Amino acid sequence: MAFDKTPGWLDWYASPSTPQFRLPPGAVDAHCHVFGPGDEFPFAPERKYTPCDASKQQLFALRDHLGFARNVIVQATCHGADNRAMVDACLASQGRARGVATVRRDITDDELQRLHAAGVRGVRFNFVKRLVDFTPKDELMEIAGRIATLGWHVVIYFEAQDLPELWDFFTALPTTVVVDHMGRPDVTKPVDGAQFELFVRLMREHPNIWSKVSCPERLSVSGPRALDGERAAYRDVVPFARRIVETFPDRVLWGTDWPHPNLKDHMPDDGLLVDFIPHIAPTAALQRQLLVDNPMRLYWPEEA
Ligand SMILES: O=C(O)c1cc(C(=O)O)oc(=O)c1
């Protein structure tokens, strides 16, 4: 099926630079997506955007170029609960990719088992209104209870202003919970202000809650952008991500977020995004936890 991209869609960066930061051996890109290709894996009718294609081969080429060993492929909302593109990528990865799925309440135990066999280790619950329609919390809690028995975790995506209302639901989840993109703080507010303190408190009081310290390109307001060899990109995000890495070093993950859905301002050079890592994880020990030990414990516990 042929799809027309959402007007203004920015395609992923075609020739990323080679990072100057050398990733530790075994590093995991713990948040990335595949889109289609649309003629093989059609986008979902209920999607809120139509992206460019971003195939598994292109993802694996980026992995190798940047120096990652493995990927965690997170179901993108443009595919709804049709996990075929993500599952196909996991199966083709020769054990080097694990997945996070989107499932509905009517999924059978057999289907969950098939996802597990393909490498899926989590489900994603999305609360960002521009991306998904509302799913009742009792339905999500029922799904969480079922996937808990498989040893999976829940990935949650929400915006900082919605945390107070979602707090009780998040803290009642029976699994490890991984927050996408630090719960999307407003980085024009102080790093020790009320909004970000609430997020830090969520993690401090709930040792089962982890965070991805990803997406500076999405969160940054003042830049500068990771383009044209910029060595000091997204300065305004650094204090937020660094605080989370240094406070909770054994509960943080990092990912490229390739192919960067819905960016409006610019498309970053993924090589320069990797060069952002030592600014938020300044020591070799922190880098190893962030990029190797933590994702291995969550996604490949049998090897960790
Ligand atoms: O902020 C976004 O637009 C976004 C979208 C998706 C998705 O559509 O799945 O995933 C992300 O991690 C971020």
The ligand as a Gaussian input file, in Angstrom:
#p B3LYP/6-31G(d) Opt

LIG

0 1
 O        7.138000      12.240000      20.691000
 C        6.799000      11.524000      19.727000
 O        6.175000      11.969000      18.739000
 C        7.114000      10.083000      19.779000
 C        6.297000       9.200000      19.057000
 C        6.492000       7.862000      19.184000
 C        5.594000       6.896000      18.549000
 O        4.812000       7.311000      17.682000
 O        5.658000       5.730000      18.933000
 O        7.513000       7.371000      19.958000
 C        8.364000       8.203000      20.623000
 O        9.251000       7.677000      21.321000
 C        8.161000       9.592000      20.535000

